[in-house]
Amino acid sequence: MRATSKMLKPKSSHCPQLGPFQLMSSPLRRGSLWLYSSSISEGERCAVWRSAGNIFILTLTGPGEHRLNPTLLDAISAALSRVRAESSMSFALITTAEGKFFSNGYDLAWASASGVFLDRSKLMSSKLRSLVADLISLPMPTIAAISGHCSAAAAIIALSHDYVLMRNDRGFIYMPELDIGIKIPDWWFVALIRSKIGAPRSQRELMLRAAKLTAHDALNWGIIDSAHNSTEETVRAAIRLGEELVGRKWDGHVYAQIRMRMLADVFDKVGCDESVGEVSHTRTRL
């Protein structure tokens, strides 16, 4: 499984007209640069635009589930590396997706395909840890615009952003470990959940009830920052928030240093080589 990626010369007139890019207001769309594109599978890509308003928009394109396998995780990490390289002043990052799914979590079909499930699961876990470390250390504010179902490892990616916005008309946040028989040791994402979701009742609802939370539920439980009526409204709200944050003209490296100090427990743990836990194969769906 190999991603085909390319760094594209900034030519705003040749930007592909993909969902969230079309939702950008005219001033933002004018002068926007298509910076990065990586082919994940037929009809699906990981792409990044830089708007005239100094907002990077990282989008998982296509109608699929955006399952997190090494190909997609590597593509997102490469996109963040390009974003980091371009961030010479005050910027913000928005991460979103097209279709019904923000992401449906790990690609368990890929992990199970060759009979080495545990090894492949450890590989995905290692790449996810690196991706979370990249987000925590990124020198700019980060915003997740959840556009559909957001399950398991995808929820961890969303929560690794500074702000989480979600559409209210479709989709849910779901941590399915209880439902699919995965034992979670005291590994790094437990520290992340504790850092991002303060109320023990909210942690219990998400982790110990495997509740499928709509945006309305997640907002009430303090898991997300705002809920919106459609993908379009969610992305527009993320852009408005990004513009506000960029307008503060903060030093991105100072911002990242403060974030890393605030999430020091998480940042320290993502560098550890931890087990992914024992997995029952009675059910392999998310």
C-alpha positions as CSV (number, residue, x, y, z in Angstrom):
1,M,0.0,0.0,0.0
2,R,1.7,3.2,-1.2
3,A,0.6,6.8,-1.3
4,T,1.5,8.9,-4.3
5,S,2.3,12.3,-3.0
6,K,3.5,15.5,-4.6
7,M,4.3,19.0,-3.5
8,L,2.5,21.3,-5.9
9,K,3.7,24.7,-7.1
10,P,1.4,27.4,-5.8
11,K,-1.1,28.1,-8.6
12,S,-4.4,29.3,-7.2
13,S,-6.0,29.1,-10.7
14,H,-5.4,25.3,-10.8
15,C,-6.6,24.4,-7.3
16,P,-9.0,21.4,-7.5
17,Q,-12.5,22.4,-6.5
18,L,-13.0,20.1,-3.6
19,G,-15.6,20.4,-0.9
20,P,-14.2,22.6,1.9
21,F,-12.2,24.6,-0.5
22,Q,-15.4,25.6,-2.3
23,L,-16.9,26.6,1.1
24,M,-14.3,29.3,1.6
25,S,-15.5,32.9,1.4
26,S,-14.4,34.8,-1.8
27,P,-11.7,36.8,0.0
28,L,-10.2,33.6,1.4
29,R,-10.5,31.7,-1.9
30,R,-8.8,34.5,-3.8
31,G,-5.1,33.8,-3.9
32,S,-5.4,30.4,-2.2
33,L,-2.5,28.0,-2.8
34,W,-2.8,24.2,-3.3
35,L,0.3,23.1,-1.3
36,Y,0.2,19.3,-1.0
37,S,-1.6,16.3,-2.3
38,S,-1.2,12.6,-1.6
39,S,-3.3,9.8,-3.3
40,I,-4.6,7.3,-0.7
41,S,-6.8,5.1,-2.8
42,E,-8.9,5.5,-5.9
43,G,-11.0,8.7,-5.4
44,E,-9.4,9.6,-2.1
45,R,-6.6,12.0,-1.3
46,C,-5.1,14.0,1.5
47,A,-4.7,17.6,0.4
48,V,-3.7,20.9,1.9
49,W,-4.5,24.5,0.8
50,R,-3.1,27.7,2.2
51,S,-5.7,30.5,2.1
52,A,-5.0,34.1,1.5
53,G,-6.0,34.6,5.2
54,N,-3.1,32.4,6.4
55,I,-5.2,29.4,7.2
56,F,-4.1,25.9,6.2
57,I,-7.0,23.6,5.3
58,L,-6.1,19.9,5.5
59,T,-8.8,17.8,3.9
60,L,-9.4,14.1,3.5
61,T,-11.2,14.0,0.2
62,G,-13.6,11.4,-1.3
63,P,-16.7,9.6,-0.1
64,G,-15.0,6.7,1.8
65,E,-14.5,6.0,5.5
66,H,-11.0,7.5,5.6
67,R,-9.8,4.5,7.6
68,L,-6.5,5.1,9.3
69,N,-3.8,2.8,7.9
70,P,-0.1,3.5,7.5
71,T,-0.7,5.0,4.0
72,L,-3.2,7.6,5.3
73,L,-1.4,8.3,8.6
74,D,1.9,8.9,6.7
75,A,0.1,11.2,4.2
76,I,-1.4,13.3,7.1
77,S,2.0,13.5,8.8
78,A,3.6,14.6,5.5
79,A,0.9,17.2,5.1
80,L,1.7,18.5,8.6
81,S,5.4,18.6,7.8
82,R,4.6,20.8,4.7
83,V,2.4,23.0,6.9
84,R,5.1,23.4,9.5
85,A,7.6,24.3,6.8
86,E,5.3,27.0,5.4
87,S,4.5,28.6,8.7
88,S,6.8,31.6,8.8
89,M,4.2,33.9,10.5
90,S,0.9,33.7,12.2
91,F,-1.2,30.8,10.8
92,A,-3.9,28.4,11.8
93,L,-4.7,24.8,10.7
94,I,-8.2,23.4,10.0
95,T,-8.5,19.6,9.6
96,T,-11.7,18.3,7.9
97,A,-13.0,15.6,5.5
98,E,-15.4,15.0,2.7
99,G,-18.2,12.5,2.7
100,K,-20.2,10.8,5.5
101,F,-17.1,10.1,7.6
102,F,-14.5,12.3,9.2
103,S,-12.7,9.0,9.8
104,N,-14.0,5.6,11.0
105,G,-10.8,4.8,12.9
106,Y,-8.1,2.2,12.3
107,D,-8.2,0.1,9.2
108,L,-8.9,-3.2,10.9
109,A,-9.4,-5.0,7.5
110,W,-5.9,-4.0,6.5
111,A,-4.5,-5.0,10.0
112,S,-6.2,-8.5,9.7
113,A,-5.4,-9.2,6.1
114,S,-2.1,-11.0,6.4
115,G,-2.5,-12.8,9.8
116,V,-0.2,-10.5,11.7
117,F,-2.9,-8.4,13.3
118,L,-0.9,-7.5,16.4
119,D,2.2,-6.4,14.5
120,R,0.1,-4.2,12.1
121,S,-1.8,-2.8,15.0
122,K,1.4,-1.8,16.7
123,L,2.6,-0.1,13.5
124,M,-0.6,1.9,13.2
125,S,-0.4,2.8,16.9
126,S,3.2,4.0,16.4
127,K,2.3,6.2,13.4
128,L,-0.7,7.6,15.3
129,R,1.5,8.6,18.2
130,S,3.9,10.4,15.9
131,L,0.9,12.2,14.3
132,V,-0.4,13.3,17.7
133,A,3.0,14.6,18.6
134,D,3.2,16.5,15.4
135,L,-0.2,18.2,16.2
136,I,0.8,19.0,19.7
137,S,4.1,20.6,18.6
138,L,2.7,22.4,15.5
139,P,3.5,26.2,15.7
140,M,-0.1,27.5,15.3
141,P,-3.6,27.0,16.6
142,T,-5.4,23.9,15.3
143,I,-9.1,23.3,14.6
144,A,-10.8,20.0,13.9
145,A,-14.0,20.5,11.8
146,I,-15.7,17.1,12.2
147,S,-17.8,16.6,9.2
148,G,-19.3,13.2,9.9
149,H,-18.8,10.0,11.9
150,C,-15.6,10.2,14.0
151,S,-14.6,6.9,15.6
152,A,-11.8,5.5,17.8
153,A,-8.4,6.7,16.7
154,A,-10.0,9.4,14.6
155,A,-11.6,10.8,17.7
156,I,-8.1,10.9,19.3
157,I,-6.8,12.9,16.3
158,A,-9.7,15.3,16.6
159,L,-9.1,15.8,20.3
160,S,-5.5,16.5,19.6
161,H,-6.5,19.8,18.0
162,D,-6.9,22.9,20.1
163,Y,-10.6,23.4,19.1
164,V,-13.2,20.8,18.0
165,L,-16.2,21.8,15.9
166,M,-18.8,19.3,14.7
167,R,-21.8,19.1,12.4
168,N,-25.0,18.4,14.3
169,D,-27.2,17.0,11.5
170,R,-25.1,13.8,10.9
171,G,-22.4,11.8,12.5
172,F,-21.2,10.9,16.0
173,I,-18.1,10.6,18.1
174,Y,-17.6,7.0,19.3
175,M,-15.0,5.1,21.2
176,P,-15.8,1.5,20.4
177,E,-13.2,-0.4,22.4
178,L,-15.7,-2.0,24.7
179,D,-17.9,-3.0,21.8
180,I,-15.1,-4.6,19.7
181,G,-13.1,-6.2,22.6
182,I,-10.0,-4.1,22.8
183,K,-8.3,-3.8,26.2
184,I,-6.6,-0.4,26.7
185,P,-3.7,-0.2,29.1
186,D,-2.8,3.1,30.7
187,W,-1.3,4.3,27.5
188,W,-0.9,7.8,26.0
189,F,-4.4,8.4,24.7
190,V,-5.9,8.0,28.1
191,A,-3.7,10.9,29.2
192,L,-5.0,12.8,26.2
193,I,-8.6,12.2,27.0
194,R,-8.0,13.3,30.6
195,S,-6.3,16.4,29.4
196,K,-9.0,17.3,26.8
197,I,-12.2,16.1,28.6
198,G,-12.2,17.4,32.2
199,A,-15.3,15.9,33.7
200,P,-15.1,12.3,34.9
201,R,-18.7,11.8,33.9
202,S,-17.9,12.8,30.3
203,Q,-14.9,10.4,30.3
204,R,-17.1,7.6,31.5
205,E,-19.8,8.3,28.9
206,L,-17.3,8.2,26.1
207,M,-15.0,5.3,27.3
208,L,-17.0,3.2,29.7
209,R,-20.4,3.3,28.0
210,A,-19.1,3.4,24.4
211,A,-21.8,6.0,23.7
212,K,-22.3,7.2,20.2
213,L,-22.4,11.0,20.8
214,T,-24.0,13.4,18.4
215,A,-22.6,16.9,18.3
216,H,-25.4,18.1,20.6
217,D,-24.5,15.4,23.1
218,A,-20.8,16.0,22.8
219,L,-21.3,19.7,23.3
220,N,-23.4,19.1,26.4
221,W,-20.7,16.8,27.8
222,G,-17.9,19.3,27.2
223,I,-16.2,17.2,24.5
224,I,-16.5,19.6,21.6
225,D,-16.5,23.4,21.5
226,S,-19.4,24.1,19.1
227,A,-22.1,22.3,17.0
228,H,-23.3,23.4,13.6
229,N,-26.2,22.4,11.3
230,S,-24.2,21.1,8.3
231,T,-20.7,20.5,7.0
232,E,-20.8,23.8,5.3
233,E,-21.6,25.7,8.5
234,T,-19.0,23.7,10.4
235,V,-16.2,24.6,8.0
236,R,-17.3,28.2,7.8
237,A,-17.3,28.4,11.6
238,A,-13.8,26.9,11.6
239,I,-12.6,29.5,9.1
240,R,-14.1,32.3,11.1
241,L,-12.4,31.0,14.3
242,G,-9.1,30.5,12.3
243,E,-9.3,34.1,11.0
244,E,-9.8,35.4,14.6
245,L,-6.8,33.4,15.9
246,V,-4.6,34.4,13.0
247,G,-5.6,38.1,13.6
248,R,-4.0,37.9,17.1
249,K,-0.6,37.7,15.3
250,W,0.9,35.4,17.9
251,D,4.3,33.9,17.6
252,G,3.6,30.3,16.5
253,H,6.7,28.8,18.3
254,V,5.6,30.5,21.6
255,Y,2.1,29.1,21.1
256,A,3.5,25.6,20.5
257,Q,5.8,25.8,23.5
258,I,2.9,26.7,25.8
259,R,0.7,23.9,24.3
260,M,3.5,21.4,24.8
261,R,3.9,22.5,28.5
262,M,0.1,22.2,29.0
263,L,0.1,18.7,27.5
264,A,3.4,17.6,28.8
265,D,2.1,14.4,30.2
266,V,0.6,13.5,26.8
267,F,3.7,14.7,24.9
268,D,6.0,12.6,27.0
269,K,3.9,9.5,26.6
270,V,3.5,9.6,22.9
271,G,7.3,9.0,22.7
272,C,6.9,5.7,24.5
273,D,6.7,2.3,22.7
274,E,3.5,1.0,24.4
275,S,1.4,-2.0,23.7
276,V,-1.8,-1.6,21.8
277,G,-3.5,-4.1,24.2
278,E,-5.1,-7.4,23.6
279,V,-7.7,-7.7,20.8
280,S,-10.6,-10.1,20.5
281,H,-11.5,-10.9,16.9
282,T,-15.1,-11.7,17.6
283,R,-15.9,-8.4,16.0
284,T,-13.7,-6.3,13.9
285,R,-16.0,-3.4,13.0
286,L,-15.9,0.2,14.2
